[in-house]
Amino acid sequence: MTEDNTVELSDVAYSTLLKAKKKGETFSDVVIRLTSAKISSLQKRGTMEIKTSDGRELAVKVDQDLCVGAESCVTLAPEVFSLDRSQLGISFRGPRWNTEPLGMKEVEAGTLDSDRIIRAAKSCPYKAITITDDKTGDEIVP
């Protein structure tokens, strides 16, 4: 059984969907594709454990209160970090409340070396990312 549901869109929303639409896709396909991509790229918040290709087990933690979107971590390790610009900090509307701009992607075990992840965390000028060695408990990036 198929239901025909309609949704009202602004001209800007319609134009955006039209630009994103690939050959053979319906608008429903576009909405599902874009929503799924957004969810998968920002699926983890807080602490995530990553097993690296060089045998280390890292606990990567993001302090959302410190993240202001410098995006250096995303540039150096886009396989790990993802920034949601709509969630960025202080705006003209006042202070941020319950925002979480930086997400972490699911990383397949053994696909990234620890140095790359550590460099990305250390690149944050606001010290929003900390890394701890899961095996030893030592803090690698304070």
Secondary structure as GFF3:
##gff-version 3
##sequence-region A 1 142
A	DSSP	alpha_helix	11	20	.	.	.	ID=ss1
A	DSSP	alpha_helix	27	41	.	.	.	ID=ss2
A	DSSP	beta_strand	47	51	.	.	.	ID=ss3
A	DSSP	beta_strand	57	62	.	.	.	ID=ss4
A	DSSP	alpha_helix	72	76	.	.	.	ID=ss5
A	DSSP	beta_strand	81	83	.	.	.	ID=ss6
A	DSSP	three_ten_helix	85	87	.	.	.	ID=ss7
A	DSSP	beta_strand	102	104	.	.	.	ID=ss8
A	DSSP	alpha_helix	114	122	.	.	.	ID=ss9
A	DSSP	beta_strand	129	133	.	.	.	ID=ss10
A	DSSP	beta_strand	139	141	.	.	.	ID=ss11
###
